[in-house]
Amino acid sequence: MLRSDVKKIDGTTVKIGLRKKQPQILINVPTEELPAEYLNVTYKANLTEIRKLLKSDSDISWASLSESHEYSVTIR
């Protein structure tokens, strides 16, 4: 399609079209050097480590294990 400069093909059951994507952004400096308004900072809890801590009978007030039980199904 590109070689023949065809952007759209209308068939009887299917339509095919080409669209240009937006240009890819190339960052030329380390992330730490970008202005703050162009950064996204996210915090995510490490649930694996929190679960280990709770199972080790540590007395912490900021997390607990749920009392409900959920099951997953395995089909072999």
CYANA upper distance limits for C-alpha pairs under 8 A (distance plus 0.5 A):
  1 MET  CA      5 ASP  CA      6.47
  1 MET  CA      6 VAL  CA      5.53
  1 MET  CA      7 LYS  CA      7.22
  2 LEU  CA      6 VAL  CA      6.81
  2 LEU  CA      7 LYS  CA      8.05
  7 LYS  CA     17 GLY  CA      6.18
  7 LYS  CA     18 LEU  CA      5.77
  7 LYS  CA     19 ARG  CA      8.18
  8 LYS  CA     15 LYS  CA      7.93
  8 LYS  CA     16 ILE  CA      6.22
  8 LYS  CA     17 GLY  CA      4.78
  8 LYS  CA     18 LEU  CA      6.95
  9 ILE  CA     15 LYS  CA      6.26
  9 ILE  CA     16 ILE  CA      5.63
  9 ILE  CA     17 GLY  CA      6.82
 10 ASP  CA     14 VAL  CA      7.10
 10 ASP  CA     15 LYS  CA      5.12
 10 ASP  CA     16 ILE  CA      7.06
 11 GLY  CA     15 LYS  CA      6.10
 11 GLY  CA     16 ILE  CA      8.49
 29 VAL  CA     33 GLU  CA      6.87
 29 VAL  CA     34 LEU  CA      7.81
 30 PRO  CA     34 LEU  CA      7.74
 34 LEU  CA     38 TYR  CA      7.16
 34 LEU  CA     39 LEU  CA      7.68
 35 PRO  CA     39 LEU  CA      7.65
 46 ASN  CA     50 ILE  CA      6.88
 47 LEU  CA     51 ARG  CA      6.44
 48 THR  CA     52 LYS  CA      6.85
 49 GLU  CA     53 LEU  CA      6.74
 50 ILE  CA     54 LEU  CA      6.70
 50 ILE  CA     63 ALA  CA      8.29
 51 ARG  CA     55 LYS  CA      6.60
 51 ARG  CA     65 LEU  CA      8.20
 52 LYS  CA     56 SER  CA      6.73
 53 LEU  CA     57 ASP  CA      7.68
 53 LEU  CA     58 SER  CA      6.66
 54 LEU  CA     58 SER  CA      6.26
 54 LEU  CA     59 ASP  CA      8.26
 54 LEU  CA     60 ILE  CA      8.27
 54 LEU  CA     63 ALA  CA      8.28
 54 LEU  CA     64 SER  CA      7.27
 54 LEU  CA     65 LEU  CA      7.67
 60 ILE  CA     64 SER  CA      8.38
